[in-house]
Structure formats: C-alpha cells, structure tokens
Amino acid sequence: MITYEYQLICLPRGAKKSAVAQMLTDYAERERWTLDRVRIYPDGRHLVQLRRKVWRPDYEFEQLPPM
C-alpha cells in the first residue's frame, strides 16, 4: 500500500525566486519530494506543501519463513 508523508515550508515575503527554485530542486533531487500545493497569502508569504511516497511492506515479520 502506498502512503504519503507531507512537509510544510513557510517562505517569507522577500524570498528570491532563484533561491526558492534552488531549494525546491534540492528537495526533489536528494530527498524525493514533489510539489503538492502552494498557497500564497495576501501579505506575500508562501506556504509550500511537499509530499513523497512512503513504501511499507504488506507482510509482518511472523509471516517470513524461518532461516
């Protein structure tokens, strides 16, 4: 079963686009995060939501064959 974990990043109003793009690219390449949602508030700050897949096996340890 595929589940997702989420991370919220709050960016200030004066953040430069190039710095934000570089930061999000690093998250995507190194930690496998993808952009899920961006919320822009009237005061200029941005709330960025990232997500990535979490793979969990469907079996329990008791179901494994003995070694």
C-alpha positions as CSV (number, residue, x, y, z in Angstrom):
1,M,0.0,0.0,0.0
2,I,1.3,3.4,-0.9
3,T,1.1,6.2,1.6
4,Y,2.4,9.7,1.5
5,E,4.2,11.9,4.0
6,Y,4.0,15.7,3.9
7,Q,6.2,18.6,4.7
8,L,5.2,22.2,5.0
9,I,7.7,25.0,4.2
10,C,6.8,28.6,5.0
11,L,8.6,31.2,2.8
12,P,8.9,34.8,3.8
13,R,7.6,37.6,1.6
14,G,11.0,38.8,0.3
15,A,12.4,35.4,-0.7
16,K,14.1,35.4,-4.1
17,K,12.7,33.2,-6.8
18,S,16.1,31.8,-7.7
19,A,16.8,30.8,-4.1
20,V,13.4,29.2,-3.7
21,A,13.7,27.3,-7.0
22,Q,17.2,26.0,-6.0
23,M,15.9,24.9,-2.6
24,L,12.9,23.0,-4.0
25,T,15.1,21.4,-6.7
26,D,17.4,20.2,-3.9
27,Y,14.5,18.7,-2.0
28,A,13.2,17.0,-5.2
29,E,16.6,15.5,-6.3
30,R,18.1,14.5,-2.9
31,E,15.1,13.6,-0.8
32,R,12.5,12.7,-3.5
33,W,9.9,15.3,-2.5
34,T,7.4,16.5,-5.1
35,L,5.5,19.8,-5.1
36,D,1.9,19.2,-3.9
37,R,0.5,22.6,-3.1
38,V,1.5,26.3,-2.9
39,R,-0.6,28.8,-1.0
40,I,0.0,32.5,-1.4
41,Y,-1.3,34.7,1.3
42,P,-2.3,38.4,0.9
43,D,0.7,39.6,2.9
44,G,3.0,38.0,0.3
45,R,4.3,34.9,2.2
46,H,4.1,31.5,0.6
47,L,3.2,28.2,2.2
48,V,4.6,25.3,0.2
49,Q,3.5,21.7,0.8
50,L,5.7,18.9,-0.4
51,R,4.9,15.2,-0.5
52,R,6.7,11.9,-1.0
53,K,5.8,8.2,-1.2
54,V,6.4,6.0,1.8
55,W,6.7,2.4,0.9
56,R,5.7,-0.1,3.6
57,P,5.7,-3.8,3.1
58,D,2.4,-5.6,3.4
59,Y,3.7,-8.5,5.5
60,E,4.5,-9.0,9.1
61,F,7.7,-10.5,10.5
62,E,5.9,-13.5,11.7
63,Q,4.9,-14.4,8.2
64,L,8.5,-14.7,7.0
65,P,9.9,-18.3,6.6
66,P,12.5,-19.4,9.2
67,M,16.1,-19.2,8.3
